[in-house]
Amino acid sequence: MASWNAKTRSPVCFNPAAARTYAPVYLMKTKLVLAERSKTEIVEAIGSALAKKELPTLELGAMAYMMSKQQYLSDEAKSWHPHLMFFVPGDAGKSWGADLPNSPIMAANDPEEGATIFLVWVGNWSDGTLASPMAQ
């Protein structure tokens, strides 16, 4: 069964390109998790839907903001850090120079969603207060 944490709150604001092309994948994954599908079943279902064009291809410029102090991403991360997320099809981490020493760009290849999610920390929360500096 896929993991679920009832305390999780991840307020996210999608731009129009992400709302049209990433949110449907995200919502499908959420429905599958709530239906208690296994990780394998989730990967297969989303991969099949993408291959059959039942889900849209990510548009150029798809991105989102996660800048609310109200976030609770996991028991470990809690209110992690305000950040921007850029969605790119496939496994594209190396082509962006992500995860290199001192790089401000982190990459999360997500085969469940057929995308790489690039995360870029920003210095302020959505209410304007300063966030803790990025660890070196």
C-alpha positions as CSV (number, residue, x, y, z in Angstrom):
1,M,0.0,0.0,0.0
2,A,1.2,3.5,-0.7
3,S,2.2,5.7,2.3
4,W,-0.3,8.1,3.7
5,N,0.1,10.6,6.6
6,A,-3.1,12.3,7.8
7,K,-1.0,15.2,9.2
8,T,0.4,16.1,5.7
9,R,-0.6,19.6,4.4
10,S,1.2,20.7,1.3
11,P,-0.5,23.8,0.0
12,V,0.6,24.3,-3.6
13,C,-0.2,26.9,-6.2
14,F,0.1,25.7,-9.8
15,N,0.6,28.1,-12.6
16,P,-1.8,27.7,-15.6
17,A,0.5,25.3,-17.5
18,A,1.0,23.1,-14.4
19,A,-2.8,23.2,-13.6
20,R,-3.6,21.9,-17.1
21,T,-0.9,19.3,-17.4
22,Y,0.7,18.4,-14.0
23,A,-2.4,18.6,-11.7
24,P,-4.3,15.8,-13.5
25,V,-1.3,13.4,-12.9
26,Y,-1.1,14.6,-9.3
27,L,-4.8,14.1,-8.8
28,M,-4.8,10.6,-10.4
29,K,-1.9,9.6,-8.1
30,T,-3.8,10.9,-5.1
31,K,-6.9,8.9,-6.0
32,L,-4.8,5.8,-6.4
33,V,-3.2,6.3,-3.0
34,L,-6.6,6.9,-1.4
35,A,-7.8,3.7,-3.1
36,E,-4.9,1.9,-1.3
37,R,-3.1,0.9,-4.5
38,S,0.5,-0.3,-4.2
39,K,3.4,1.8,-5.5
40,T,3.8,-0.7,-8.3
41,E,0.1,-0.3,-9.3
42,I,0.4,3.5,-9.1
43,V,3.4,3.5,-11.4
44,E,1.8,1.1,-13.8
45,A,-1.6,3.0,-13.9
46,I,0.0,6.4,-14.4
47,G,2.5,5.1,-17.0
48,S,-0.3,3.4,-18.9
49,A,-2.5,6.6,-18.8
50,L,0.4,8.7,-20.0
51,A,1.2,6.2,-22.8
52,K,-2.4,6.1,-23.9
53,K,-2.6,10.0,-23.8
54,E,-5.3,9.8,-21.2
55,L,-3.2,12.2,-19.2
56,P,-1.7,15.4,-20.8
57,T,2.0,15.8,-21.6
58,L,3.7,18.4,-19.4
59,E,3.7,21.9,-21.0
60,L,6.8,23.9,-21.2
61,G,6.9,26.3,-18.2
62,A,4.8,24.1,-15.8
63,M,5.7,25.2,-12.3
64,A,4.3,25.7,-8.8
65,Y,4.9,27.6,-5.6
66,M,5.0,26.0,-2.1
67,M,5.6,29.0,0.1
68,S,3.1,28.6,2.9
69,K,4.3,28.3,6.5
70,Q,1.3,26.1,7.1
71,Q,2.9,23.2,5.2
72,Y,3.6,19.9,6.9
73,L,5.3,17.8,4.3
74,S,6.2,14.9,6.5
75,D,7.1,14.0,10.1
76,E,10.8,14.5,9.2
77,A,10.5,17.7,7.0
78,K,7.6,19.3,8.7
79,S,7.5,22.9,7.4
80,W,10.5,22.4,5.1
81,H,11.3,25.6,3.3
82,P,9.5,27.9,0.8
83,H,10.3,26.8,-2.7
84,L,9.4,26.9,-6.3
85,M,8.9,23.7,-8.3
86,F,9.5,23.3,-12.0
87,F,8.0,20.2,-13.8
88,V,9.9,18.6,-16.7
89,P,9.0,15.3,-18.5
90,G,11.3,12.3,-17.8
91,D,14.5,12.1,-15.8
92,A,16.2,15.5,-16.5
93,G,18.1,16.2,-13.3
94,K,21.6,16.1,-14.8
95,S,20.8,18.4,-17.7
96,W,19.8,21.2,-15.2
97,G,22.9,20.8,-13.0
98,A,20.8,19.8,-10.1
99,D,22.0,18.3,-6.8
100,L,25.6,19.4,-7.4
101,P,27.6,20.8,-4.5
102,N,26.4,24.4,-3.7
103,S,23.8,24.3,-6.4
104,P,20.5,26.0,-5.5
105,I,18.6,23.5,-7.6
106,M,17.5,20.1,-6.2
107,A,15.9,17.4,-8.4
108,A,13.5,14.7,-7.6
109,N,12.9,12.2,-10.4
110,D,9.4,10.9,-10.0
111,P,8.8,7.9,-12.2
112,E,5.3,7.6,-10.7
113,E,4.5,10.9,-12.3
114,G,6.7,10.6,-15.4
115,A,8.5,13.8,-14.5
116,T,11.5,15.4,-12.8
117,I,10.6,18.0,-10.2
118,F,13.2,20.7,-9.8
119,L,13.0,22.5,-6.4
120,V,14.5,25.9,-5.9
121,W,14.5,27.4,-2.4
122,V,13.4,31.0,-2.0
123,G,14.2,33.4,0.9
124,N,10.7,34.4,2.1
125,W,7.5,32.7,3.1
126,S,4.3,33.8,1.4
127,D,3.6,36.1,4.3
128,G,6.9,38.0,3.6
129,T,8.8,36.7,6.6
130,L,12.3,35.4,6.2
131,A,13.0,31.7,5.9
132,S,16.0,30.0,7.4
133,P,19.0,30.0,5.0
134,M,19.6,27.0,2.7
135,A,22.1,24.6,4.3
136,Q,25.4,24.4,2.6
